[in-house]
Amino acid sequence: MVARWTPPVSLSSASDKTSFAYESTVKRWPTILTGIIDELARINGSLLAPEDDDKVKESKELISKLAELIYEMRHDRELPLLPATGLPDDITEYNAELESARSAGTPLRWFNASWLYAECYMYRRVRGLFASTSHWATFDCFASQKIEAFRSSSKGIHTLATAVAELVKKGKTDDEAVLHADWQAMLEVCLWGNATDLSLLTSLTHEQIQELQSVERGSKFVLKDDFLKSWEHIKSLKDARIDIVLDNSGFELFSDLVLADWLLTLSPYASEVVFHPKLMPWFVSDVQPHDFTLTLSSLLDPTFFPSTNGATEEEKVALKEMVQRWQRYVDEGKFRLSTPLDLQMGDKGGELADSWTTAYPYSDLPEKAPALLAELQKSSLVIFKGDLNYRKLTSDANWSPTTPFETALGPLRGLFPLLSLRTCKADVCVGLAEGRAEELDQEDPKWRINGKYAVVSFVPRE
C-alpha cells in the first residue's frame, strides 16, 4: 500500500468566510441546484400524457430532495453517507472520509469539510439521486445549459475554424520558428478557451459568452508562464501520444480539438491524442462521452447555430472541412476517448474513467488509481485543462503563492510530463514570483477567481 501524502498546509474550506469556498457554499452551489430544480419543473410542464405520471412523480421527488440538499448546505448540516445506487463503487471512498472524520469526533459538515471534497460530494450526491430513479437515471441535468452556451459560441468557433483553414492551406513546415509560434498560439487558444465555465459563471448571456471568447489577453495576464518550457519538451517528440484531461464541453472542448488537430495535421510531434472525459454530470459543464460525440455532430449540422450568427460561407466551409477531418481522426483512432465513445451514464467505465469523479486529489493517484497512473505514464505529455484539474493537482491547499508548482504536486511530481493550462477561478495559485500576489491584491482583489488571469505550469518526467 502506497502511503497517502498530506500537504504541509491546510486545505481550502468554507470555514474561511473570506474564501471563494465560502462564497461557493452559500451562494454558487445553491444557485446551481436551483437551476436543476427549475429544469425539472420546466420539463414537467411538458409531460402531460397519462403515461408520464410516474415520471412526473419521480421528478417532484427529485425536486424535494434537491431542496433538502440546499437547506442542508445553508444550515451547515453534517454530510450524510452516500447510499448505494448501482453506480460504480466510488461511494466507498466518499463514505470512508465521512466515517473517518466521524470516528475522530469531527464529523464533516458543509463548512468544515475541505472545499474539494464537499464540492465533489455534492455532484456525486446529485448524480445518485437521479441514478436511483426509473425515468431519470440517465438524464443529464446540465445538458440544456451546455447546449445553449455552445450555440452562443458561434463567433469564436467560426473565427478559429477560419484561422486553422489558413494554416492547413500553407501545409506542414519544418521551420522551427514557425512551429514554435504556432504551438504558442494553439496553447493560448486552449488556455483561454477555459473562460466559459458554467459551474462558475451561472448566468451568462449570449453577448457575455461571445465577449469572453473574443477578448485578447496579453502575457501580463499569464502569472506563471511555462510556454517555453512546454515548447522545449514538445519539439523533442516525434509521432507521440498526447493526452488531454478534459474540462468543459462546448467552446472549451472545441479549443481542445483545435490544439489536437494542429498536433496531428500540421506538426510532426504527435500521431495520437487521447481525451479523458467524465462519466456523469460533473461541475455543470464537464465533458462526458455523449458531449464529445454531440459536439462533432452539432458542428456538422448546418442548422445548429442560429441563422443570425453572421457566419460567412467561407467560415462555414472552413468549419465543415475541419470537423470532417476530426471525425475522420476519430474513425481512424487518432483521436480517441479513454472510454468507449458509446459509454452511457450508469455504465461502469473502470478505474481509467471513474477515477476522474472521485473527491481525492491527484497526489493520491499512486495509492487510489494505480491503473490510471500507469495509463498516463504511457503518454509523452498529459495536458490538464481548467480550474478543477488544477485544484486537484495542487490538493486545493492553502499554499503560499510562491510555492513551486512541483512542490504542490506532491508524489505526482515527475511521474509523467505534465502541462496544466488554467484560468484562475479559485483561491489556490502557486508558482508566482515573490511579491506578485501582493501586487495583484492591490490591483485586482478578485484576481484569484475572476478568470482574467491564468497560470501555465509544466513539469517534465524525472
C-alpha positions as CSV (number, residue, x, y, z in Angstrom):
1,M,0.0,0.0,0.0
2,V,1.4,3.4,-1.0
3,A,1.3,5.9,1.8
4,R,-1.1,8.8,1.3
5,W,0.6,12.2,1.1
6,T,-0.7,15.1,3.1
7,P,0.2,18.7,2.2
8,P,2.1,20.6,4.9
9,V,-0.5,23.4,4.7
10,S,-4.3,23.5,5.4
11,L,-6.9,22.6,2.8
12,S,-9.3,25.2,1.4
13,S,-12.7,25.1,3.1
14,A,-15.8,27.3,3.6
15,S,-14.8,27.7,7.3
16,D,-12.8,30.8,6.0
17,K,-15.5,33.4,5.3
18,T,-13.1,35.4,3.1
19,S,-12.6,32.5,0.7
20,F,-14.2,31.6,-2.6
21,A,-15.0,28.2,-1.0
22,Y,-17.3,30.1,1.4
23,E,-18.9,32.1,-1.4
24,S,-19.4,28.9,-3.4
25,T,-21.1,27.1,-0.5
26,V,-23.5,29.8,0.5
27,K,-24.3,31.3,-3.0
28,R,-22.9,29.4,-6.0
29,W,-23.9,25.8,-5.2
30,P,-27.5,26.7,-4.2
31,T,-27.8,28.6,-7.4
32,I,-26.6,25.5,-9.4
33,L,-29.0,23.2,-7.5
34,T,-31.9,25.7,-8.0
35,G,-31.1,25.6,-11.7
36,I,-31.6,21.8,-11.7
37,I,-34.9,22.3,-9.9
38,D,-36.0,24.8,-12.5
39,E,-35.0,22.5,-15.3
40,L,-37.1,19.6,-13.9
41,A,-40.1,21.9,-13.3
42,R,-39.8,23.2,-16.9
43,I,-39.8,19.6,-18.3
44,N,-42.7,18.6,-16.0
45,G,-44.8,21.3,-17.7
46,S,-44.5,19.4,-21.0
47,L,-45.2,15.9,-19.5
48,L,-49.0,15.9,-19.9
49,A,-49.8,12.4,-21.1
50,P,-51.2,9.9,-18.6
51,E,-48.2,7.6,-19.2
52,D,-46.0,10.4,-18.0
53,D,-47.5,10.4,-14.5
54,D,-44.8,8.2,-12.9
55,K,-42.0,10.3,-14.5
56,V,-43.6,13.4,-13.2
57,K,-44.0,11.9,-9.7
58,E,-40.3,10.9,-9.7
59,S,-39.4,14.4,-10.8
60,K,-41.3,16.0,-8.0
61,E,-39.5,13.7,-5.5
62,L,-36.1,14.8,-7.0
63,I,-37.1,18.4,-6.7
64,S,-37.9,17.8,-3.0
65,K,-34.6,16.1,-2.3
66,L,-32.7,18.8,-4.1
67,A,-34.4,21.4,-2.0
68,E,-33.5,19.4,1.1
69,L,-29.9,19.5,-0.1
70,I,-29.9,23.2,-0.4
71,Y,-31.3,23.5,3.1
72,E,-28.6,21.2,4.5
73,M,-26.0,23.4,2.8
74,R,-27.3,26.7,4.0
75,H,-27.6,25.4,7.6
76,D,-24.2,23.7,7.6
77,R,-25.6,20.2,8.3
78,E,-23.4,17.1,8.7
79,L,-22.8,15.3,5.4
80,P,-24.7,12.0,5.4
81,L,-23.2,8.8,4.0
82,L,-23.9,8.3,0.3
83,P,-26.3,5.4,-0.3
84,A,-25.6,2.7,-2.9
85,T,-27.3,3.4,-6.2
86,G,-25.9,0.9,-8.6
87,L,-23.3,3.3,-9.8
88,P,-19.5,2.5,-9.7
89,D,-18.4,1.8,-6.2
90,D,-16.9,5.2,-5.7
91,I,-19.1,5.8,-2.6
92,T,-16.7,3.7,-0.7
93,E,-14.1,6.4,-1.0
94,Y,-16.5,9.2,-0.1
95,N,-18.0,7.4,2.8
96,A,-14.6,6.3,4.2
97,E,-13.8,10.0,4.6
98,L,-17.1,10.7,6.3
99,E,-16.7,7.7,8.7
100,S,-13.1,8.5,9.5
101,A,-14.0,12.1,10.4
102,R,-16.9,11.0,12.5
103,S,-14.8,8.4,14.4
104,A,-12.3,11.2,15.1
105,G,-15.0,13.3,16.7
106,T,-15.0,15.9,14.0
107,P,-17.8,14.9,11.6
108,L,-17.7,16.6,8.2
109,R,-20.2,19.4,7.6
110,W,-20.6,21.6,4.6
111,F,-18.4,24.3,6.1
112,N,-15.6,22.4,7.8
113,A,-15.1,19.7,5.0
114,S,-12.4,20.6,2.5
115,W,-13.8,22.5,-0.4
116,L,-12.6,20.0,-2.9
117,Y,-14.3,17.1,-1.0
118,A,-17.5,19.0,-0.4
119,E,-17.9,20.1,-4.0
120,C,-17.2,16.7,-5.5
121,Y,-19.5,15.1,-2.8
122,M,-22.3,17.5,-3.9
123,Y,-22.2,16.5,-7.6
124,R,-21.8,12.8,-6.7
125,R,-24.8,13.0,-4.4
126,V,-26.9,14.7,-7.1
127,R,-25.9,12.0,-9.6
128,G,-27.0,9.4,-7.0
129,L,-30.4,11.0,-6.7
130,F,-31.0,10.7,-10.4
131,A,-29.5,7.2,-10.7
132,S,-31.9,5.9,-8.1
133,T,-34.9,6.7,-10.3
134,S,-36.5,4.7,-13.1
135,H,-37.2,7.5,-15.5
136,W,-34.4,9.9,-14.9
137,A,-31.4,7.6,-14.4
138,T,-29.5,8.7,-17.5
139,F,-30.7,12.3,-17.5
140,D,-28.0,14.9,-17.9
141,C,-29.4,17.7,-15.7
142,F,-27.0,20.2,-17.2
143,A,-27.4,19.3,-20.9
144,S,-29.6,22.2,-21.9
145,Q,-27.2,24.7,-20.3
146,K,-24.3,23.2,-22.1
147,I,-26.0,23.2,-25.5
148,E,-27.3,26.8,-25.1
149,A,-23.8,28.1,-24.2
150,F,-22.3,26.1,-27.1
151,R,-24.8,27.7,-29.5
152,S,-23.7,31.1,-28.2
153,S,-20.1,30.4,-29.2
154,S,-20.6,30.6,-32.9
155,K,-18.5,33.7,-33.5
156,G,-15.4,32.3,-31.7
157,I,-15.9,28.9,-33.3
158,H,-16.1,30.2,-36.9
159,T,-13.1,32.6,-36.3
160,L,-10.9,29.8,-35.1
161,A,-12.0,27.4,-37.9
162,T,-11.0,30.1,-40.5
163,A,-7.7,30.6,-38.8
164,V,-7.0,26.8,-38.8
165,A,-8.1,26.6,-42.5
166,E,-5.4,29.2,-43.4
167,L,-2.7,27.2,-41.6
168,V,-3.8,24.0,-43.4
169,K,-3.6,25.8,-46.8
170,K,0.0,26.6,-46.0
171,G,0.7,22.9,-45.2
172,K,3.2,21.3,-42.9
173,T,6.5,23.0,-42.3
174,D,9.8,22.1,-40.7
175,D,10.6,25.7,-39.8
176,E,11.2,25.5,-36.1
177,A,10.4,29.2,-35.5
178,V,7.0,28.8,-37.3
179,L,6.2,25.7,-35.3
180,H,7.1,27.4,-32.1
181,A,4.9,30.3,-32.8
182,D,2.0,28.0,-33.8
183,W,2.4,25.9,-30.6
184,Q,2.3,29.1,-28.5
185,A,-0.8,30.3,-30.3
186,M,-2.6,26.9,-30.0
187,L,-1.8,26.7,-26.3
188,E,-3.2,30.2,-25.8
189,V,-6.4,29.3,-27.6
190,C,-6.6,26.2,-25.5
191,L,-5.9,28.2,-22.3
192,W,-8.4,31.0,-22.8
193,G,-11.0,28.6,-24.1
194,N,-11.4,27.7,-20.4
195,A,-13.1,31.1,-19.8
196,T,-16.6,29.7,-20.3
197,D,-17.1,27.6,-17.3
198,L,-20.8,27.1,-16.5
199,S,-20.2,25.9,-12.9
200,L,-18.6,29.3,-12.1
201,L,-20.5,31.6,-14.5
202,T,-24.0,30.7,-13.6
203,S,-26.0,33.3,-15.6
204,L,-24.2,34.2,-18.8
205,T,-26.0,35.9,-21.6
206,H,-25.3,35.2,-25.3
207,E,-23.3,38.5,-25.6
208,Q,-21.3,37.8,-22.5
209,I,-20.2,34.4,-23.8
210,Q,-19.1,35.9,-27.1
211,E,-17.2,38.6,-25.2
212,L,-15.3,36.0,-23.1
213,Q,-14.3,34.1,-26.2
214,S,-13.1,37.2,-28.1
215,V,-11.1,39.1,-25.5
216,E,-7.4,39.2,-26.4
217,R,-5.2,38.6,-23.4
218,G,-1.6,39.7,-23.1
219,S,1.3,37.9,-21.4
220,K,0.8,40.1,-18.4
221,F,-2.3,38.1,-17.5
222,V,-0.3,34.8,-17.5
223,L,1.1,34.8,-14.0
224,K,3.2,31.7,-14.4
225,D,4.4,31.3,-17.9
226,D,5.9,27.9,-18.8
227,F,5.0,28.2,-22.5
228,L,8.7,28.0,-23.4
229,K,9.4,25.0,-21.1
230,S,6.5,23.2,-22.8
231,W,7.9,24.0,-26.2
232,E,11.3,22.6,-25.4
233,H,9.6,19.4,-24.4
234,I,7.1,19.1,-27.3
235,K,9.7,19.8,-30.0
236,S,11.7,16.8,-28.8
237,L,8.8,14.5,-29.7
238,K,8.0,12.6,-32.9
239,D,4.7,10.8,-33.6
240,A,4.0,10.7,-29.9
241,R,0.9,10.2,-27.9
242,I,-0.6,13.3,-26.2
243,D,-3.3,13.1,-23.5
244,I,-5.8,15.8,-22.7
245,V,-7.6,15.6,-19.4
246,L,-10.8,17.4,-20.4
247,D,-12.6,20.2,-18.5
248,N,-15.6,21.9,-20.0
249,S,-17.7,20.9,-23.0
250,G,-18.8,23.4,-25.7
251,F,-16.3,26.1,-26.7
252,E,-13.5,24.8,-24.4
253,L,-13.7,21.3,-25.9
254,F,-13.7,22.9,-29.3
255,S,-10.5,24.7,-28.5
256,D,-9.0,21.4,-27.2
257,L,-9.8,19.8,-30.5
258,V,-8.2,22.7,-32.4
259,L,-5.0,22.0,-30.4
260,A,-5.2,18.3,-31.1
261,D,-5.9,19.0,-34.8
262,W,-2.8,21.1,-35.1
263,L,-0.7,18.4,-33.4
264,L,-1.8,15.7,-35.9
265,T,-2.4,17.8,-39.1
266,L,0.4,20.4,-39.0
267,S,3.1,19.2,-36.6
268,P,5.5,16.2,-36.6
269,Y,5.1,15.8,-32.8
270,A,2.0,13.6,-32.4
271,S,0.2,10.8,-34.1
272,E,-2.4,10.1,-31.4
273,V,-4.4,12.3,-29.0
274,V,-6.3,10.7,-26.1
275,F,-9.1,12.6,-24.4
276,H,-10.2,11.8,-20.9
277,P,-13.9,12.6,-20.1
278,K,-16.1,12.2,-17.1
279,L,-18.9,9.6,-16.8
280,M,-21.5,11.7,-15.0
281,P,-22.8,15.3,-15.0
282,W,-19.9,17.0,-13.3
283,F,-19.3,20.6,-12.3
284,V,-22.1,21.6,-14.7
285,S,-20.2,21.7,-18.0
286,D,-17.6,19.0,-17.9
287,V,-17.3,16.7,-20.9
288,Q,-19.0,13.3,-20.9
289,P,-18.7,10.8,-23.9
290,H,-22.0,11.9,-25.2
291,D,-20.9,15.6,-25.1
292,F,-17.9,14.6,-27.3
293,T,-20.0,12.9,-30.0
294,L,-22.6,15.6,-29.8
295,T,-20.0,18.3,-30.3
296,L,-18.9,16.8,-33.6
297,S,-22.4,16.1,-34.9
298,S,-23.6,19.6,-33.9
299,L,-20.8,21.3,-35.7
300,L,-21.6,19.3,-38.8
301,D,-25.3,20.3,-38.6
302,P,-25.8,23.5,-40.7
303,T,-28.9,24.3,-38.6
304,F,-27.2,24.0,-35.2
305,F,-26.1,27.7,-34.9
306,P,-28.7,30.5,-35.0
307,S,-29.3,31.8,-38.5
308,T,-28.5,35.2,-37.2
309,N,-24.9,34.2,-36.2
310,G,-23.4,36.2,-39.1
311,A,-21.0,33.5,-40.3
312,T,-19.9,33.8,-43.9
313,E,-19.9,31.0,-46.4
314,E,-16.2,30.9,-46.2
315,E,-16.3,30.4,-42.4
316,K,-19.0,27.7,-42.7
317,V,-16.9,25.8,-45.3
318,A,-13.8,26.1,-43.1
319,L,-15.7,24.7,-40.1
320,K,-17.2,21.9,-42.0
321,E,-13.9,20.8,-43.5
322,M,-12.2,20.9,-40.2
323,V,-14.8,18.9,-38.3
324,Q,-14.9,16.3,-41.1
325,R,-11.2,15.9,-40.6
326,W,-11.8,15.5,-36.8
327,Q,-14.4,12.8,-37.5
328,R,-12.0,11.0,-39.7
329,Y,-9.4,11.1,-37.0
330,V,-12.0,9.6,-34.6
331,D,-12.8,6.9,-37.1
332,E,-9.1,6.1,-37.6
333,G,-8.4,6.0,-33.8
334,K,-6.1,9.0,-34.0
335,F,-8.5,11.0,-31.8
336,R,-9.9,8.7,-29.1
337,L,-11.5,8.8,-25.8
338,S,-10.1,6.9,-22.8
339,T,-13.5,5.3,-22.6
340,P,-15.7,3.8,-25.3
341,L,-17.5,6.6,-27.3
342,D,-20.9,5.0,-26.7
343,L,-20.4,4.6,-22.9
344,Q,-23.6,5.7,-21.2
345,M,-24.3,7.2,-17.8
346,G,-24.5,4.3,-15.3
347,D,-22.2,2.1,-17.3
348,K,-19.1,1.1,-15.4
349,G,-16.0,2.7,-17.0
350,G,-13.5,1.1,-14.7
351,E,-10.7,2.9,-12.9
352,L,-9.5,4.8,-16.0
353,A,-12.8,6.6,-16.3
354,D,-14.4,6.5,-12.8
355,S,-11.3,8.0,-11.0
356,W,-11.9,11.4,-12.5
357,T,-15.1,11.9,-10.5
358,T,-13.8,10.9,-7.1
359,A,-13.0,13.5,-4.4
360,Y,-9.4,12.8,-3.9
361,P,-6.6,15.0,-5.2
362,Y,-4.2,13.7,-7.9
363,S,-1.4,13.3,-5.4
364,D,-3.4,10.2,-4.4
365,L,-3.2,8.6,-7.8
366,P,-0.3,6.2,-6.8
367,E,-2.4,4.9,-4.0
368,K,-6.0,5.2,-5.2
369,A,-5.7,4.7,-9.0
370,P,-2.5,2.9,-10.0
371,A,-4.1,1.7,-13.3
372,L,-5.0,5.2,-14.3
373,L,-1.5,6.4,-13.3
374,A,0.1,3.6,-15.4
375,E,-2.0,4.7,-18.4
376,L,-1.0,8.3,-18.1
377,Q,2.6,7.3,-17.9
378,K,2.3,5.9,-21.4
379,S,1.8,9.4,-22.7
380,S,4.5,11.8,-23.9
381,L,2.6,14.7,-22.5
382,V,-0.5,14.9,-20.3
383,I,-2.3,18.3,-20.6
384,F,-4.6,19.0,-17.7
385,K,-7.3,21.6,-18.5
386,G,-9.0,24.1,-16.3
387,D,-9.6,25.0,-12.7
388,L,-10.8,21.8,-11.1
389,N,-7.9,19.8,-12.5
390,Y,-5.6,22.5,-11.2
391,R,-7.2,22.3,-7.7
392,K,-6.8,18.5,-7.8
393,L,-3.2,18.8,-8.9
394,T,-2.4,21.1,-6.0
395,S,-4.6,19.3,-3.5
396,D,-6.6,22.6,-3.3
397,A,-4.4,23.6,-0.4
398,N,-3.7,27.0,1.1
399,W,-0.2,27.2,-0.4
400,S,1.8,30.4,-0.4
401,P,1.6,31.8,-4.0
402,T,5.4,31.5,-4.2
403,T,5.3,27.7,-3.6
404,P,6.8,25.9,-6.7
405,F,4.2,24.1,-8.7
406,E,6.4,21.0,-8.5
407,T,6.1,21.1,-4.7
408,A,2.3,21.4,-4.7
409,L,2.1,18.3,-6.9
410,G,3.5,16.1,-4.1
411,P,4.0,12.5,-5.1
412,L,2.8,13.2,-8.7
413,R,5.8,15.2,-9.5
414,G,7.9,13.8,-12.3
415,L,5.9,10.6,-12.9
416,F,4.9,11.8,-16.4
417,P,5.4,15.0,-18.4
418,L,2.6,17.3,-17.2
419,L,1.2,20.6,-18.6
420,S,-1.5,22.5,-16.7
421,L,-3.5,25.2,-18.6
422,R,-5.7,27.0,-16.1
423,T,-7.5,30.3,-15.9
424,C,-7.7,31.4,-12.3
425,K,-11.1,30.7,-10.7
426,A,-10.3,29.5,-7.2
427,D,-8.2,30.7,-4.3
428,V,-5.2,28.3,-4.8
429,C,-2.5,29.6,-7.0
430,V,1.2,28.7,-7.0
431,G,4.4,29.3,-8.8
432,L,4.3,33.1,-8.7
433,A,7.2,35.4,-8.3
434,E,7.9,36.9,-4.9
435,G,5.6,39.9,-4.3
436,R,3.4,39.3,-7.4
437,A,0.4,38.1,-5.4
438,E,0.6,41.2,-3.1
439,E,0.7,43.5,-6.2
440,L,-2.3,41.7,-7.7
441,D,-4.2,42.0,-4.4
442,Q,-3.9,45.8,-4.7
443,E,-4.6,46.0,-8.5
444,D,-7.4,43.5,-8.7
445,P,-8.7,42.0,-5.4
446,K,-10.6,39.3,-7.4
447,W,-7.6,38.1,-9.4
448,R,-7.7,34.6,-8.0
449,I,-11.3,33.9,-9.0
450,N,-12.4,36.1,-11.9
451,G,-10.9,34.2,-14.8
452,K,-9.0,37.2,-16.0
453,Y,-5.6,35.7,-15.1
454,A,-4.0,32.4,-15.9
455,V,-1.2,30.0,-14.9
456,V,0.7,27.8,-17.4
457,S,2.7,25.1,-15.5
458,F,4.9,22.5,-17.0
459,V,6.8,19.7,-15.1
460,P,8.9,17.1,-17.0
461,R,9.2,13.4,-16.4
462,E,12.0,12.7,-13.9
